[in-house]
Amino acid sequence: MNASNAVQVTGIARRFGRRWALARVDLEVPGGGALMLTGANGSGKSTLLRCLATALRPHEGGASLGGRDLWAERASLRPHIGYLAHQLHVWDDLSPSENLSAWARLGGLTAEPAALLERVGLDPRRRDPVRALSAGMKRRLALARLLLKQPRLILLDEPFSALDPDGRDLLVDVIRELREGGATLLLATHLPAIGHALCDRAITLEGGRKLWEGATADLLAGAT
C-alpha cells in the first residue's frame, strides 16, 4: 500500500438548488486500493467523482489524497488525478496523436504518442481528426491519456460504455497496469461482475447517501 495515494472522504455533501445530490458521505480507500461505486442513476455516483476530481466544490465536508486536502491543494494535486467521465474532453479538430501531444505540453509531461496509441489499439499513423472516430475509439484515446498521465488517483465514471468486448478487456488491462504502479481507483459502474474483477470493496449510494458498504464478492452474491 502507498499511503501517499490514500483517499479519505469526510461528510462530503453537494446540492443542486434545493436537492442534495450527496448527503454527508464518508469513505476511505487505502493507497493502491480499489472501490466500486454502485447505485441507480441519480444516486450521487457521478457527483462524488466530480467532487474528488475537483470539478465540483462540495458544499459541506471534504476529501484528501495522501492526507492533502483536495480543494486547498487542488492546483498541485490535479496533475495526479486521472478522471474519465461521460464527456471525454477531447479536441475534435486534432488527431489522436496531436491530442496526446497537447495534453503532454499542458501537463508538463513527456509523451510518446505513437507508443501510447498502439497500447490502446489505435493506429498512430492515422491523421484523421478525432471527430471522425467512433465513440469506442474516442474512449480508447481517453485511456491513452490516462496512461500518459500515470495518475495516483483514478476516477472512472461508467467507463465501459461505448466499448466492445475487446475494448472492455483493454480497459481492464490498463486499469490493472496503473494499479500495479500504486494508483488508487474509484470506479462507478452498473456492471458489478466487471467491477468485482477490479475492486475488492464496494459502496452503494441511494439518494446521495451511503446505503451499503462491503466486499464486492458480497455485493455480487446479493445480486444473484
C-alpha positions in Angstrom: 0.0 0.0 0.0 1.1 3.6 -0.7 -0.2 5.9 1.9 0.5 8.9 -0.3 -2.3 7.7 -2.6 -4.9 7.0 0.1 -8.3 8.7 -0.2 -10.4 9.9 2.7 -13.8 11.5 2.2 -15.4 13.0 5.3 -19.0 14.2 5.4 -19.0 15.3 1.8 -22.2 17.0 0.6 -23.2 18.7 -2.6 -26.5 20.2 -3.6 -28.0 21.4 -6.9 -30.6 24.1 -6.0 -32.5 22.6 -3.1 -31.7 19.0 -3.9 -28.8 17.3 -2.2 -27.0 15.1 -4.7 -24.6 14.0 -1.9 -25.6 14.0 1.7 -22.6 13.7 4.1 -20.9 10.7 2.6 -17.9 9.2 4.4 -15.5 6.7 2.8 -11.8 5.6 2.9 -9.7 3.9 0.2 -6.2 2.8 1.2 -3.4 3.8 -1.2 -3.4 1.4 -4.1 -6.9 0.1 -3.2 -9.9 0.0 -5.4 -13.5 0.9 -4.5 -16.6 0.2 -6.7 -19.5 2.7 -6.6 -22.9 1.3 -7.3 -26.4 2.7 -7.3 -29.2 3.8 -9.6 -28.9 6.8 -11.9 -29.1 9.9 -9.8 -27.8 8.2 -6.7 -24.8 10.5 -6.4 -22.0 8.4 -8.0 -21.1 11.0 -10.7 -21.3 13.9 -8.3 -19.0 12.2 -5.8 -16.4 11.5 -8.6 -16.7 15.1 -9.8 -16.0 16.4 -6.3 -13.0 14.1 -6.0 -11.7 15.3 -9.4 -12.1 18.9 -8.1 -14.5 19.6 -10.9 -17.2 20.4 -8.3 -16.7 22.1 -5.0 -18.6 20.4 -2.1 -20.9 22.5 0.0 -20.0 20.6 3.1 -17.2 18.2 4.2 -14.2 17.5 2.1 -11.7 14.9 0.8 -8.0 14.3 0.8 -5.4 12.4 -1.2 -2.4 11.2 0.8 -3.5 13.4 3.7 -3.5 16.6 1.5 -6.8 18.5 1.1 -8.0 18.1 -2.4 -9.5 21.6 -2.7 -7.0 23.6 -0.7 -4.2 22.0 -2.8 -6.1 21.3 -6.0 -3.5 23.1 -8.2 -0.7 20.8 -7.2 -2.9 17.6 -6.9 -4.9 17.8 -10.1 -2.0 16.6 -12.3 -2.0 13.4 -10.3 -5.8 12.7 -10.8 -7.0 10.8 -13.8 -10.7 11.4 -14.4 -12.6 9.6 -17.1 -16.2 11.0 -17.3 -19.1 10.6 -19.7 -17.8 13.7 -21.6 -14.3 12.7 -22.7 -13.0 16.3 -23.2 -11.0 15.6 -26.4 -10.2 18.2 -29.1 -12.3 17.1 -32.0 -10.3 19.1 -34.6 -7.0 17.5 -33.7 -5.8 14.0 -34.5 -5.3 11.4 -31.7 -1.6 12.0 -31.7 -2.0 15.7 -31.6 -4.4 15.4 -28.7 -1.8 13.4 -26.7 1.0 15.9 -27.6 -1.2 18.8 -26.5 -2.1 17.1 -23.2 1.5 16.4 -22.5 2.5 20.0 -23.1 -0.2 21.3 -20.9 0.7 19.0 -18.1 4.5 19.3 -18.5 4.8 15.6 -19.3 7.0 13.7 -21.7 4.9 11.9 -24.3 5.4 9.2 -26.8 2.1 9.4 -28.7 2.8 6.5 -31.1 3.5 4.0 -28.3 0.5 5.1 -26.2 -1.8 4.9 -29.2 -0.5 1.4 -30.1 -1.0 0.4 -26.5 -4.8 1.2 -26.7 -5.3 -0.3 -30.2 -5.3 2.9 -32.2 -3.2 3.4 -35.4 -0.6 6.1 -34.6 -0.2 6.9 -38.3 -3.8 8.0 -38.5 -4.2 11.7 -39.0 -8.0 12.0 -39.1 -9.4 14.5 -36.7 -11.0 12.9 -33.6 -14.4 14.0 -34.7 -14.1 11.2 -37.4 -13.6 8.5 -34.7 -16.3 6.2 -33.3 -17.4 6.6 -29.7 -15.4 3.5 -28.8 -12.2 4.8 -30.4 -12.6 8.1 -28.6 -12.8 6.2 -25.3 -9.6 4.4 -26.2 -8.0 7.7 -26.8 -9.1 8.8 -23.3 -7.4 5.6 -22.0 -4.2 6.7 -23.7 -4.4 9.9 -21.8 -4.7 8.0 -18.5 -1.5 6.1 -19.4 0.2 9.4 -20.3 -0.7 11.0 -17.0 0.2 7.9 -14.8 -2.2 9.2 -12.2 -2.0 8.5 -8.4 -5.8 8.6 -8.2 -8.1 7.1 -11.0 -11.7 8.2 -11.1 -13.8 6.3 -13.7 -17.5 7.0 -14.4 -19.2 4.2 -16.3 -16.0 3.7 -18.3 -17.2 0.6 -20.2 -19.9 2.4 -22.1 -19.4 2.5 -25.9 -16.7 -0.2 -25.7 -16.9 -3.5 -27.5 -15.7 -6.7 -25.6 -12.2 -6.2 -26.8 -12.3 -2.6 -25.6 -13.5 -3.7 -22.2 -10.7 -6.2 -21.9 -8.3 -3.4 -22.9 -9.7 -1.1 -20.2 -9.4 -3.8 -17.6 -5.7 -4.3 -18.6 -5.0 -0.6 -18.4 -6.6 -0.2 -15.0 -4.6 -3.2 -13.7 -1.4 -1.7 -15.2 -2.0 1.6 -13.4 -2.9 -0.1 -10.1 0.3 -2.2 -10.3 2.1 1.2 -10.1 0.3 2.0 -6.9 -2.6 4.1 -8.1 -5.9 4.2 -6.2 -9.1 3.5 -8.0 -12.7 4.6 -7.6 -15.0 3.0 -10.3 -18.6 3.9 -10.8 -20.3 1.1 -12.8 -23.6 -0.7 -13.5 -21.6 -3.8 -14.3 -20.8 -5.4 -10.9 -19.2 -8.5 -12.4 -16.5 -6.5 -14.1 -16.2 -4.2 -11.1 -15.6 -7.3 -8.9 -12.7 -8.2 -11.1 -11.0 -4.9 -10.4 -12.2 -3.8 -6.9 -12.2 -5.6 -3.6 -14.6 -3.2 -1.8 -17.9 -1.5 -2.9 -20.4 1.0 -1.7 -24.0 1.5 -2.8 -25.4 5.1 -2.9 -29.1 5.9 -2.8 -30.4 9.4 -2.9 -27.0 10.8 -2.2 -26.4 8.7 0.9 -24.3 5.7 1.5 -26.8 2.8 1.7 -24.3 -0.2 2.0 -20.6 -0.9 2.2 -18.8 -4.2 2.0 -16.8 -6.6 -0.1 -17.5 -6.8 -3.8 -17.9 -10.5 -3.5 -20.8 -9.9 -1.1 -22.4 -7.4 -3.4 -22.2 -9.8 -6.3 -23.6 -12.6 -4.3 -26.5 -10.4 -3.3 -27.2 -9.6 -6.9 -27.5 -13.3 -7.9 
